Amino acid sequence: MIALIDYKAGNLTSVRKAFAALGADLFTPERPEELATADAIVVPGVGHFGATKALGPEWVEAILGRVGELRPLLGICLGMQWLFEGSEEAPELPGLGLLGGQCYRLRSTDVKVPHVGWNSLDMQRENTIVADVADHSQVYFTHSFVAPVTGDTVAVTSHGEPFASIVQRGHVAGVQFHPEKSGEVGLQVLRNFLSMVG
């Protein structure tokens, strides 16, 4: 069973449908202790980093506990940004801190922000989360803030400037785009995440 975390930051229905289409069993825990039975965890999200305040110390402890037991974790959009140390969008709130670096607003004045629509993935290295995903595949984005390009970056996308669009460190992965809105490429990324579940 995969835990889909609901912290009131976006509609979970499309994410749930995408996983269901792949035959995955999901549940939405109401309390952190329910994560004890989760084989993997998905943290979706759209909107302001401030929404992550709902994921208080008890949730953080429970999620980190499962990660410590090598249960896979996937962050989607805002959920990916939350994997980092924090974001300048809500500097008073810490992120989960599993990945190093601060998220920041797209700074280019040459492009429209927010970044909305289809864009390509420029693969930086191979990893589980991008198995059978072709270089330069198109996926669907909607966001204003981005994660920095670091050693954990698997794919980069450019919108005025390059940013991390897929990250992975071990069994922790994140995607800035919306796999549930990205057609077959998005489904393949979700399949790859499911392949990490023991």
C-alpha positions as CSV (number, residue, x, y, z in Angstrom):
1,M,0.0,0.0,0.0
2,I,1.2,3.5,-0.9
3,A,0.4,6.4,1.3
4,L,-0.7,9.5,-0.5
5,I,-0.2,12.4,1.8
6,D,-3.0,15.0,1.9
7,Y,-2.0,18.3,3.4
8,K,-4.7,20.3,1.6
9,A,-2.2,21.5,-1.1
10,G,-3.9,20.5,-4.3
11,N,-6.4,18.0,-5.7
12,L,-5.2,14.4,-5.1
13,T,-7.8,12.9,-7.5
14,S,-5.7,13.0,-10.6
15,V,-2.6,11.6,-8.8
16,R,-4.8,8.8,-7.4
17,K,-6.2,8.0,-10.8
18,A,-2.8,7.8,-12.4
19,F,-1.5,5.4,-9.8
20,A,-4.8,3.4,-9.9
21,A,-4.3,3.1,-13.7
22,L,-1.0,1.3,-13.0
23,G,-2.7,-1.1,-10.5
24,A,-1.3,0.5,-7.4
25,D,-3.2,0.4,-4.1
26,L,-3.2,3.8,-2.4
27,F,-4.5,5.1,0.9
28,T,-4.6,8.6,2.4
29,P,-3.5,8.5,6.1
30,E,-5.3,10.8,8.5
31,R,-2.6,10.5,11.2
32,P,1.2,10.1,11.0
33,E,1.2,6.8,12.8
34,E,-0.8,5.2,9.9
35,L,2.4,5.5,7.8
36,A,3.7,2.5,9.7
37,T,1.9,0.2,7.3
38,A,2.9,2.1,4.1
39,D,5.2,0.4,1.6
40,A,6.0,3.8,0.0
41,I,5.0,7.4,0.4
42,V,3.9,10.0,-2.2
43,V,3.8,13.8,-1.3
44,P,2.0,15.7,-4.0
45,G,1.2,19.4,-3.9
46,V,0.6,22.6,-5.8
47,G,0.7,26.2,-4.6
48,H,2.6,28.0,-1.9
49,F,5.4,26.4,0.2
50,G,3.6,27.7,3.2
51,A,1.1,24.8,2.8
52,T,3.8,22.4,4.0
53,K,3.3,23.9,7.5
54,A,0.5,21.3,7.8
55,L,3.2,18.6,7.7
56,G,4.3,19.3,11.3
57,P,6.9,17.5,13.4
58,E,4.8,14.4,13.8
59,W,4.4,13.9,10.1
60,V,8.1,14.7,9.5
61,E,9.2,12.2,12.1
62,A,6.9,9.5,10.6
63,I,8.0,10.2,7.0
64,L,11.7,10.2,7.9
65,G,11.2,7.0,9.9
66,R,9.8,5.2,6.9
67,V,12.6,6.6,4.7
68,G,15.1,5.3,7.2
69,E,13.5,1.9,6.7
70,L,14.3,2.2,3.0
71,R,10.7,2.7,2.0
72,P,10.5,4.8,-1.2
73,L,9.4,8.4,-1.1
74,L,8.2,10.5,-4.1
75,G,7.6,14.3,-4.1
76,I,5.6,15.8,-6.8
77,C,5.8,19.6,-7.7
78,L,5.6,21.4,-4.3
79,G,6.2,18.0,-2.7
80,M,9.5,17.8,-4.5
81,Q,10.5,21.2,-3.3
82,W,9.7,20.1,0.2
83,L,12.4,17.4,0.0
84,F,15.0,20.2,0.1
85,E,16.1,22.3,3.1
86,G,13.5,25.0,2.4
87,S,12.3,27.7,0.0
88,E,12.6,31.4,-0.2
89,E,8.8,31.4,-0.8
90,A,8.3,30.7,3.0
91,P,11.8,31.2,4.5
92,E,10.5,30.6,8.0
93,L,9.5,27.0,7.2
94,P,12.0,24.2,7.0
95,G,11.7,21.6,4.3
96,L,12.2,17.9,4.9
97,G,15.9,18.4,4.4
98,L,16.7,15.1,2.7
99,L,18.2,17.0,-0.2
100,G,20.6,19.9,0.1
101,G,19.8,23.4,-1.1
102,Q,17.1,26.0,-1.1
103,C,14.3,26.4,-3.6
104,Y,13.9,29.8,-5.2
105,R,11.6,31.8,-7.6
106,L,12.4,31.6,-11.3
107,R,14.5,34.8,-11.8
108,S,14.6,35.2,-15.6
109,T,12.8,38.4,-16.9
110,D,12.8,36.9,-20.4
111,V,10.1,34.4,-19.8
112,K,6.6,34.3,-18.3
113,V,6.4,33.2,-14.6
114,P,4.7,31.0,-13.6
115,H,6.1,28.4,-15.9
116,V,3.0,26.7,-17.3
117,G,2.9,24.1,-20.1
118,W,4.9,21.4,-21.7
119,N,8.7,21.5,-21.6
120,S,11.5,19.0,-22.1
121,L,13.6,16.9,-19.7
122,D,17.4,17.1,-20.3
123,M,18.8,13.9,-18.7
124,Q,21.9,14.4,-16.6
125,R,22.4,10.8,-15.4
126,E,20.7,7.5,-15.3
127,N,18.6,6.5,-12.3
128,T,15.7,4.3,-11.4
129,I,13.1,7.1,-11.7
130,V,13.9,7.7,-15.4
131,A,14.2,4.1,-16.6
132,D,12.8,3.9,-20.2
133,V,12.2,7.7,-20.3
134,A,13.8,9.2,-23.4
135,D,16.1,12.2,-23.2
136,H,14.2,15.4,-24.2
137,S,10.8,13.8,-23.3
138,Q,8.0,16.4,-22.9
139,V,6.2,16.8,-19.6
140,Y,3.7,19.2,-18.1
141,F,4.7,21.9,-15.6
142,T,2.9,24.6,-13.6
143,H,5.1,26.4,-11.0
144,S,6.9,29.6,-10.2
145,F,9.5,28.2,-7.7
146,V,12.2,25.7,-8.5
147,A,14.8,23.5,-6.9
148,P,18.5,24.0,-7.5
149,V,20.6,21.8,-9.8
150,T,22.8,19.7,-7.5
151,G,24.5,16.3,-7.5
152,D,21.0,14.7,-6.8
153,T,19.6,16.1,-10.1
154,V,18.6,13.5,-12.6
155,A,17.1,15.8,-15.2
156,V,17.2,19.5,-15.9
157,T,14.6,21.7,-17.6
158,S,15.2,25.3,-18.8
159,H,12.7,28.1,-18.5
160,G,14.8,31.2,-18.8
161,E,17.3,29.4,-16.6
162,P,18.0,25.7,-15.9
163,F,16.4,24.1,-12.8
164,A,16.1,20.6,-11.4
165,S,13.1,18.8,-12.9
166,I,13.8,15.3,-11.6
167,V,15.9,14.4,-8.5
168,Q,16.8,11.2,-6.9
169,R,19.0,10.1,-4.1
170,G,18.7,6.4,-3.4
171,H,15.0,5.6,-2.7
172,V,14.0,9.3,-2.4
173,A,12.9,10.9,-5.7
174,G,11.1,14.0,-6.8
175,V,9.6,15.5,-10.0
176,Q,8.8,19.2,-10.5
177,F,6.3,18.5,-13.3
178,H,3.0,16.7,-12.9
179,P,3.4,13.1,-14.0
180,E,-0.4,12.6,-13.7
181,K,-0.8,15.2,-16.5
182,S,2.2,14.2,-18.6
183,G,0.7,11.3,-20.6
184,E,2.7,8.1,-21.1
185,V,6.0,9.7,-20.0
186,G,4.4,10.7,-16.7
187,L,3.0,7.2,-16.3
188,Q,6.4,5.7,-16.9
189,V,7.9,7.8,-14.2
190,L,5.2,6.6,-11.8
191,R,5.8,3.0,-13.0
192,N,9.5,3.5,-12.2
193,F,8.6,4.7,-8.7
194,L,6.4,1.6,-8.2
195,S,9.3,-0.6,-9.2
196,M,11.3,0.8,-6.2
197,V,8.6,-0.6,-3.8
198,G,9.9,-3.8,-2.4
